[in-house]
Amino acid sequence: MKKIIALLTIGLFLFVSCSREDDPIDNSYVVNPITNKKATGSSSNDLLSDRKFTSMVIEVVYVTGFEPSATAINNVVTFLEARTYKPNGITIQKRAIPSPGKASFTVQEIAAIEDANRKQYNTANQIAVWLLFVDGKSVLDTSTSVVLGTAYRNTSMVIYEQTLHSLSDSPFEPNRNLLETTVTTHEFGHILGLTNLGAALQSAHEDTGHAKHCNVSSCLMYWSAESGQGISNMVSGGTAPKLDALCIADLRANGGK
C-alpha cells in the first residue's frame, strides 16, 4: 500500500444499536480479534455488502492534539454510505489516546498501538474498522517524499496527521478538512478492495507503474493523490476527488453500490 511518496490512507465508523429488554440477544457469539488482523483488501465483500454484516462501526482514535475534523469524518461516512450496503447504519466511536512519544513509526509499531488500544472488533452482524491519527511521521519519509497514510490490515488504517498538518498550516496550502477527507477516503478505498486488492477488476484499469491504484488521473484511487504535490493538484478545485466509474464497477461487482 505504501509508496515512496505520500500515501493516502484512510478508514471507520461504529454503529451502536439500542435494544429493549425484551429484544433477543445473541450471547453465543465469541469475538475473535484475529478476524480484524488479516490482509488488506481481504474483507472487501464484508465491508461492501450486507451478506454477513448489516452495520459498521468505525473506531476513530487520535493522539491528543491531533483530532481529525468533524467535517472530514462526516465526509468519510457519506462516502461509505454511497458505496456500501449497511442497512443498520454506519456510526463513529471517537476518543483520544496519549502520545506514543515517537517522532516516526514503522507499520509494525502502528499495529502495536492498535493492538494495545483497539476496543471494537467484528461481532455477529457488525464489522468494525480501526482508524488511527498519529502525531508523528512514517519511517518511509524522505527529504523529497512523505507518507500521509497507510491501509495495513483488512480493517485497519493510519493517518500521519502531523505530516498532514505540515501540508496545510499555511493559508496558501490546501484546506486541512479537504486533505483529511481525501487521504482517509483513499485509504478506505484500499480496504474496500481497490484497486485489484480484493475487489476484482471489471476492466483493465490498474496502473501498471503504481500497483493497486487506478490509471484514471481524475480518480480518487489515482497514484498521484498519494504524493504531497499530487494531492495538492487533485484538490485544487476545492473538492475531494471521487471514485471514477471503473472503480465503482469493481465495488459493485463485489457487493457494493
N, C-alpha and C positions, 0 to 999 in steps of 0.2 A: 504494500500500500504506500509505503513511503518512497518519496523521490528525493533526488539531491536538491530539489528546490521546494519551495514552501508547500507543504501538503495541507490540504483541507480535510479536516475530519468532520465529523460531526458527531451523533447521537441521541436521551429518550424520555418517554413520558409515562406517568403512573396513573392507572385507572383504579380508583378506590371505590368499591361497591359497598353500598349500605344494605344490610339485611335486617328484616324484622326477626323477633324472637322465634316466630313460627316458621321462618324460612328454612328449608333443608340445607344443612351444611355438610360438605364432604370432608370429614376428618380423616379419611383414609389416605389422602394424597400426601406423599412424603416429598418435601422439597429437596432437590438434588442440585447443588451448585455446579456440578460438572456439566449440566445441560447448558450453562451460560459460559462455558470455557472451551468452546470449540473454534474451529477455523472461521475466519472472516468470510462471510457470504454463505455459510452452511445453513443458516436459519432464514434464508431469503423467503421461502414459501411460508414459513411460520409467521414472519413479520408482515407479509403482504396479505395473506388470506385469513379467513375466519374458519378454516377447516379444523384447526385444533385450538387456536387461541382467539377468543372473541373480544379481548380487551388488551390494552398495552399500558404499562407503567414505565415512565422514564424517570430514572433517579438521577437528578441533576445535582452533582456535588462540586463545590468550588472552594478553593483556598480563600480564606478570609481576605477581603480587599479586591478579589478578582471575580466577583459575581457577574455572570452574563446579564445582558439587558433583558427586561421583560419583553420588550418588542421582539428581540431575536428569538427567544424561546416560543413566543406566540406564533411567530412566522414558521418555526420548525413544526409545531403542531398542525398548522394549516397545511403545510407541505405534506405531512404524513396522512392527514385526513383525505387529501386529494388522491393519494396513491394506494392506500391500504384499506382493507375491509376489517374494521373493528367495531361491530355494532354496539358493543357495550362500553365503548369510549376509549379515548387516549387522555391520560392525565399525567400531571407532573408532581413529583416529590422533590423539593429542593432544600438543601441545607449546606452549611459551611463546615469546613474542617480546618484545623491549624496547618500552617505551612510545614511541608516536609523538611524545609531548611536546606534545599539544594538549589544550585544555580542551573543545572541541566539534568536531563533524565534520559535513561535508556528506556525502551519499551518494556523491558523486564522490570525495571523499577516502577514504571507506571502500573503494570499489572500487579505488583506487590502492594501498591497503595490501594488499588481496587480490592484485592483480597482481604486487606485489613479493615476496609471501611464499607464495603458493599453490604446492603441490607435486603435489597429486592432481587429475588430470583424467580424463575418461572414457577407458576403453580399449575393446577389442573387446566385452567382456561384463560390464564393471563400471562402474556410474555413480558419479561422485564428487560429494560435496557439501562446500561450504565453510561453516563456522560460526565466526564471529569474536566474541570477547568483548572489548570495549574499555574503557579506563579514562577515558572521557570521556562527554559527553552529545551529543545531537543538536542541530544548529543550529536545529531547529524548536521546541525547548523554549521555553515562555513562563513567566511568573510563575504561571500557573494550569493549565498542562498540560505533560506531558512525554512523550517518545517512549521506549519501552522496547526496541523492536527493529524491524527492517525486513527484509523479503524483497525484495531489489533486483535479482536476476538469476534465471535458471532453476534454478540450483543454489547460490545464494549468500544468506547471511543474516548479519545483525549483531545482537548483543545489546549494549545500552548498560549494561554490568554496573555501572558506577559509579552510574548512576541507580537501577538495581535495588537496589544496596546501600543507597542513601538511603531506600528504601521499606521496608527490612527490618532496619534496625540496632537498632531498639527492641524490647524484649520485648513491647510492645503492638502491634507491627506484624506483618504476615503472615510466616510462615516462609520463609526465603530459598530453600530447596530447592523449596518449593511454587511460589513466584513464578518461579523459573528454569524449572521444568517447564512451567508454564502459558504463559509467554512463548515459549519455544522450540517447544513443540508447536503453538501458534497460528500462528507464522510458518512452521513446517513445513507446516501445513495450506494456507498460501498457495502454496508451491511445488508441493504436491501437486495444486493446481488449484482450491482453494476460496477464495471461493465465486463460481462463474461466472467462474473465472480459469484456464481450461484444461480443467477437468472440467465438461462441460456440465450445466446444471440439468436434473434429472429432475422437478422440481416448482418452483412459484414461491415460492422462499424466500430470495431475495436481498433484503437490506434496502434499500429504495429511498432511504432517507435516509443510508445508510452503505454505499456501493458495495463489492462484493467481500466482504461479510460476511453471515452468516446472520441471519434475523429471529427465530429462536427464542432467547428470552432465556437459556435454560439451556445453550445450545450453546457449545462451545469457540470457535467462529468468530463469536460474537455481538460486536458492536462495543464494548460496554462493557468487555469483557475487555482492551481496549487502553488504558483510562484508569487513572490512579493510583487513583482512588476505585472505578472499575468493577472492576478486578482484585481489589481487596480484598474487594469484595462477592462476587465469583464464587468465591473460595477460602475464604470464611468458614466453610464446613463442614469444612475441614481436608483436602480433596482437590482435585486439579486438575479443572477442568471437562472433560467429554468431548464428542466429536462427537455430534450428535443423529442420528436415523435419516435425516433428509433429506440431510444432508451425506454420510453413509455411502453412501446410494444413489447420489449423484453419483460418488463414488470407485469404487464397484463397476461402474458403467456405463462407466467409463474404464479398466478393467483392474485395479482394486484389490479388496481383500477386503471 
